[in-house]
Amino acid sequence: MKSSSSIAALQEYLRDESRRTGTSEQIFFPETKQDIIRVFKERPGIPVTVQGARTGVTAGCVPEEGITVNLERMNRILDFQPESGTITVQPGLRLRELRRYTASHGLFFPPDPTETTASLGGMVSCNSSGARSFRYGSIRDYVMALELILPDGDALRLERGKCQAEGLGFCLTTRGGRIISGTLPDLKMPDVKKHTAGYYVRPGMDLIDLFIGAEGTLGVITSIQLRLLTQKKHIWGAVIFLPSEDSALELVKILRGEKGSAPSLSPEALEFFGCDTLKLLRKEQIAGASLADTQLIREDAGCAVYIEYASDDKNHLTQVFGQVCNRIEALGSDPYHTWAGINPRHMEKLHLFRHAAPECINRKIAEIKKQYPSITKLGTDMSVPDSCLDEVFSLYRRGLKREGLSSAVFGHIGNNHLHVNVIPKNMDEFRRTKDLFSRWAKEIVRMGGSVSAEHGIGKLKTDLLKKLYSEEQVAAMREVKKRFDPDEILNRGNIFK
Ligand SMILES: Cc1cc2nc3c(=O)[nH]c(=O)nc-3n(C[C@H](O)[C@H](O)[C@H](O)COP(=O)(O)OP(=O)(O)OC[C@H]3O[C@@H](n4cnc5c(N)ncnc54)[C@H](O)[C@@H]3O)c2cc1C
């Protein structure tokens, strides 16, 4: 196992895409499970922070002390069963490698957190989802089995369907024969499609779900078995430019089948780019950024919606294309001004364009950080029930206007899950934005929503978790952690302050 104790070598491993920087004594790059066990056994009681590909945006993998364990070298495919559509991988495997491999066998892995350099271990730990969650849910729906190393060096294997809670009581046996039992917190999780704030808890739940979205606080994931789907034969996507954000909201409701007559197929993805985001991206284009070689965004483009459809029936897809064109024309959009992708090369371009929005924000934050080092990424990750889409949208726009903040709103509108990003000009704006997010979180909870839909709580959003759950409920979650990690050495600072 390679380890690095030189500060220079450590630097890049001290941060993630939240742009928060931490500190660590030493970093290890295990290649096997035994390497991880050795780290725990040789330095008992020392805090350990686990890292995947460090694309997270809540500082979950940013160490604050102790040792860092980076899993990028545990990146092999361990088993592949194309007939049953399952694959078992090590946690450091990157999403893009998994996709490439499965696509060559006609199989498809739906979770799509935009950032294809993310590792599968990080994705499971955050219960990642992304663009296709509208149709396919989050990674939780595809995890069939997990293996974890616990902080005492013992191991745990969980297979879906094999171990259920009894009411709120849980009991698991480790590989070493130790019994870990306790009581899950009594809490009502928000009734939204996307939620990853704190532990997943339901009476009688499948206990594998406790470890998905636990942000590495319960154990180090060393092996993941995933379920794959058969790849559809035909796919098309489009960036549709609309005159106003109101018309985009109308289109979303039509495509979700809530209003008017919906096309005869449900989209795979339903994404939004606000007027502020398009302005920002257009500025980048004018300054020379190619943004996946797309045309220059027109100055009069109000906002945009990205949609994606897939089917084995090409004729049906063509029909749906026509139906969508009719709907958008009625909303004032010019179908000839739509960027359509009808082959894999075009689709790749559209995906890269979609990815350009969060990338651009991250770069802006890195720039402003040079002047104000304590600034970190300021982006919301809250989701609400379908019925609250208009309400949450106007909450965001009113708040941004009142505070006079420079923003970029985009994201997974199909799930009422928008990322409101703010680019602060100074520390005053940074603090005011944090207060604004905190006030929004209160409103989101009132609407029945979640304070984190896919990024997790990490170290940056622990205050928001307290808007969702009472002190007692958060303390009860922490008691669950202590059953697996009595000295609380693992991923200290994540979820619980
Ligand atoms: C441009 C951009 C766009 C993004 N868009 C989306 C999006 O649309 N949807 C979405 O869901 N996310 C998105 N993300 C966030 C990010 O990609 C995901 O959260 C991803 O799952 C993180 O994976 P990672 O390997 O980088 O994990 P890391 O950042 O390394 O770690 C994330 C968390 O997982 C823990 N962890 C990592 N590996 C393990 C392991 N093996 N065992 C235990 N714990 C572990 C870490 O300790 C940390 O708490 C985006 C990020 C960027 C930069």
The ligand as an SDF file (V2000), in Angstrom:
LIG
                    3D

 53 58  0  0  0  0  0  0  0  0999 V2000
  -19.6870   19.1930  -11.5140 C   0  0  0  0  0  0  0  0  0  0  0  0
  -20.3600   18.3140  -10.5060 C   0  0  0  0  0  0  0  0  0  0  0  0
  -21.6760   17.9150  -10.6980 C   0  0  0  0  0  0  0  0  0  0  0  0
  -22.3140   17.0760   -9.7770 C   0  0  0  0  0  0  0  0  0  0  0  0
  -23.6020   16.6920   -9.9940 N   0  0  0  0  0  0  0  0  0  0  0  0
  -24.1980   15.8180   -9.1590 C   0  0  0  0  0  0  0  0  0  0  0  0
  -25.5160   15.3370   -9.4280 C   0  0  0  0  0  0  0  0  0  0  0  0
  -26.1530   15.7210  -10.3960 O   0  0  0  0  0  0  0  0  0  0  0  0
  -26.0390   14.4240   -8.5710 N   0  0  0  0  0  0  0  0  0  0  0  0
  -25.3550   13.9510   -7.4730 C   0  0  0  0  0  0  0  0  0  0  0  0
  -25.8850   13.0950   -6.7610 O   0  0  0  0  0  0  0  0  0  0  0  0
  -24.1290   14.4240   -7.1820 N   0  0  0  0  0  0  0  0  0  0  0  0
  -23.5240   15.3260   -7.9910 C   0  0  0  0  0  0  0  0  0  0  0  0
  -22.2650   15.7890   -7.7100 N   0  0  0  0  0  0  0  0  0  0  0  0
  -21.6170   15.4150   -6.4330 C   0  0  0  0  0  0  0  0  0  0  0  0
  -20.7010   14.1970   -6.4660 C   0  0  0  0  0  0  0  0  0  0  0  0
  -20.2610   13.8690   -7.7430 O   0  0  0  0  0  0  0  0  0  0  0  0
  -21.3790   12.9890   -5.8310 C   0  0  0  0  0  0  0  0  0  0  0  0
  -21.7160   13.2850   -4.4970 O   0  0  0  0  0  0  0  0  0  0  0  0
  -20.5170   11.7230   -5.8450 C   0  0  0  0  0  0  0  0  0  0  0  0
  -21.2970   10.6600   -5.4220 O   0  0  0  0  0  0  0  0  0  0  0  0
  -19.2810   11.7820   -4.9670 C   0  0  0  0  0  0  0  0  0  0  0  0
  -18.4540   10.6740   -5.3030 O   0  0  0  0  0  0  0  0  0  0  0  0
  -16.8970   10.7070   -4.9860 P   0  0  0  0  0  0  0  0  0  0  0  0
  -16.3050    9.4080   -5.3550 O   0  0  0  0  0  0  0  0  0  0  0  0
  -16.2670   11.8880   -5.5580 O   0  0  0  0  0  0  0  0  0  0  0  0
  -16.9550   10.8130   -3.4000 O   0  0  0  0  0  0  0  0  0  0  0  0
  -16.0980   11.7100   -2.4130 P   0  0  0  0  0  0  0  0  0  0  0  0
  -16.3440   13.1450   -2.6830 O   0  0  0  0  0  0  0  0  0  0  0  0
  -14.6960   11.2590   -2.4070 O   0  0  0  0  0  0  0  0  0  0  0  0
  -16.8020   11.3070   -1.0460 O   0  0  0  0  0  0  0  0  0  0  0  0
  -18.1480   11.5760   -0.8020 C   0  0  0  0  0  0  0  0  0  0  0  0
  -18.5530   10.9550    0.5430 C   0  0  0  0  0  0  0  0  0  0  0  0
  -18.5200    9.5320    0.4530 O   0  0  0  0  0  0  0  0  0  0  0  0
  -17.6190    8.9950    1.4380 C   0  0  0  0  0  0  0  0  0  0  0  0
  -16.9910    7.8360    0.8260 N   0  0  0  0  0  0  0  0  0  0  0  0
  -16.3690    7.7840   -0.3890 C   0  0  0  0  0  0  0  0  0  0  0  0
  -15.9970    6.5240   -0.6450 N   0  0  0  0  0  0  0  0  0  0  0  0
  -16.3780    5.7570    0.4170 C   0  0  0  0  0  0  0  0  0  0  0  0
  -16.2800    4.3780    0.7440 C   0  0  0  0  0  0  0  0  0  0  0  0
  -15.7160    3.4990   -0.0860 N   0  0  0  0  0  0  0  0  0  0  0  0
  -16.7660    3.9650    1.9250 N   0  0  0  0  0  0  0  0  0  0  0  0
  -17.3530    4.8290    2.7830 C   0  0  0  0  0  0  0  0  0  0  0  0
  -17.4840    6.1420    2.5170 N   0  0  0  0  0  0  0  0  0  0  0  0
  -17.0040    6.6070    1.3600 C   0  0  0  0  0  0  0  0  0  0  0  0
  -16.6740   10.1260    1.7640 C   0  0  0  0  0  0  0  0  0  0  0  0
  -16.1170    9.9690    3.0260 O   0  0  0  0  0  0  0  0  0  0  0  0
  -17.6050   11.3210    1.6680 C   0  0  0  0  0  0  0  0  0  0  0  0
  -18.3440   11.4450    2.8470 O   0  0  0  0  0  0  0  0  0  0  0  0
  -21.6080   16.6380   -8.6150 C   0  0  0  0  0  0  0  0  0  0  0  0
  -20.2770   17.0320   -8.4320 C   0  0  0  0  0  0  0  0  0  0  0  0
  -19.6560   17.8650   -9.3600 C   0  0  0  0  0  0  0  0  0  0  0  0
  -18.2270   18.2590   -9.1330 C   0  0  0  0  0  0  0  0  0  0  0  0
  1  2  1  0
  2  3  1  0
  2 52  2  0
  3  4  2  0
  4  5  1  0
  4 50  1  0
  5  6  2  0
  6  7  1  0
  6 13  1  0
  7  8  2  0
  7  9  1  0
  9 10  1  0
 10 11  2  0
 10 12  1  0
 12 13  2  0
 13 14  1  0
 14 15  1  0
 14 50  1  0
 15 16  1  0
 16 17  1  0
 16 18  1  0
 18 19  1  0
 18 20  1  0
 20 21  1  0
 20 22  1  0
 22 23  1  0
 23 24  1  0
 24 25  2  0
 24 26  1  0
 24 27  1  0
 27 28  1  0
 28 29  2  0
 28 30  1  0
 28 31  1  0
 31 32  1  0
 32 33  1  0
 33 34  1  0
 33 48  1  0
 34 35  1  0
 35 36  1  0
 35 46  1  0
 36 37  1  0
 36 45  1  0
 37 38  2  0
 38 39  1  0
 39 40  1  0
 39 45  2  0
 40 41  1  0
 40 42  2  0
 42 43  1  0
 43 44  2  0
 44 45  1  0
 46 47  1  0
 46 48  1  0
 48 49  1  0
 50 51  2  0
 51 52  1  0
 52 53  1  0
M  END
$$$$
